[in-house]
């Protein structure tokens, strides 16, 4: 059965699953700093935060499925404020990418690129942690290029973040 990525509506069933998977993902990603990963997940992908984005029309959630089974998800952000100063007319940002398999990533990014083309975005950019080597390798295989981006937001973790972009 092939994997398909589609938009999801933030409802109780999805939120519980997403919060649980985010906690598992970031705890594993941060390894020995498991508490930092748990804190990051709680601050960014708690059920309260997820329900809050339901009212923000610039943020959407794409979820990868195999049949009816959810596998992975990411946030797409088309906010002009978030995407400014990237040297593009209309950029879209991707972040909080929760996955457990590289094939899920490919399905998610292929769908994100389709959405970007349909909506006439000219750039997709991705924010990731330097320690997320699977995501970085996948992005490079999909022809995303690393770039420097001065972001004014501060992190509650000492993990370095990297930025990648792709013209569409």
Secondary structure, DSSP 8 states (H G I E B T S, - for coil): --EEEEEE---HHHHHHHHHHHHHHHHHHTGGGHHHHHHHHHHHHSHHHHHHHTT-TTEEEEEEEETTEEEEEEEEE--TTTT-SSS-SSEEEEEEEE-SSHHHHHHHHHHHHHHHHHTT-SEEEEEEETT-HHHHHHHHHTT-EEE--------SS---EEEEEEE-
